[in-house]
Amino acid sequence: MKIDVTREDIRNGEPGKPTECMVALALKRELGISYASVGYREAKILIDGQYTKLYFPRNVEKKIRFWDGLHFVFPFSFELVPSGFLTGSAITFSNHIARSEGPPCSCFGLQFAPNGVKDL
């Protein structure tokens, strides 16, 4: 989901206050929620009585740190990554890895066998 941090969020936000910073205000507005607590790398939001952790892309961390220090940043957008999802580089399998010798191995819903990789 795309989150837009607007000029109003930047102007009305309070640096160093996790529930009132520019990104917290943007999350509250965009998601229609009343609680968001933002750190440099993630946010905790309250949806339907349950807390959910959201992870930020690295460029958002840099913008928050810059804004906290200098109180200046241009409007920006970013995509949310919910907890439980992979946040690193995409995982890829090459044929020479998948065609290992030995008994089949099942990991992450994929079966590794001498004849290749297939979904379980």
C-alpha positions, 0 to 999 in steps of 0.5 A: 500500500502506498503512503503519501507524506504531504506538506501538511503532514510535514508542517503539522508533524512534531520531530522526535514524537513517535505518535505525532511525527510526519509519518505517523500523521500520514499513516493515520490519515491514509489508513483511517486509524487513530494510533500510529507510533513511528520509529526510524525503521518501523511503525506500530499501528492499532487496527481493530483492537490489534497492534500491527508492525509495519516496516519502512523502506530504508529511504524512509528511515533516512528521511525521518532522521533528516527531518528529526535533525534539520526539521526539513524534508520534501513531500514523499511516498513509500510502500508499506511492508507488513510484518511477516513478509520478507524485507530483504532482496528477492530470493531466487533459485538457480538451476545449479542450486536446485539440482543438488544430489541427495534426497529431496528436501522441503523448505518454504513450500518448495521441494528440492530434488535432483530433477529441479524445484517444484511447488508443494 
